[in-house]
Amino acid sequence: MPLVYKMDILKALKDKGYNTNVLRKEKLLAEGVITSIRSGKPISWANIEKLCKLLQCQPGDIIEYIEGKNEESIK
């Protein structure tokens, strides 16, 4: 996938006071979303929006496009 995370999101959340237990307990992010972030898999725009709110940042601070990274040719 050509979109990759630019930062360690879980570490950034932890630095803001949101460890994984808090994220689950307060239902800020589902377990599946946390797992996807850990493994570098994509998450929904709704979850990116939540991350931006929690981290007080923009989507471009979280993800970036890297041309040719695991990209299938578009025909």
Secondary structure, 3 states (H helix, E strand, C coil): CCEEECCCHHHHHHHCCCCHHHHHHCCCCCHHHHHHHHCCCCCCHHHHHHHHHHHCCCHHHHEEECCCCCCCCCC
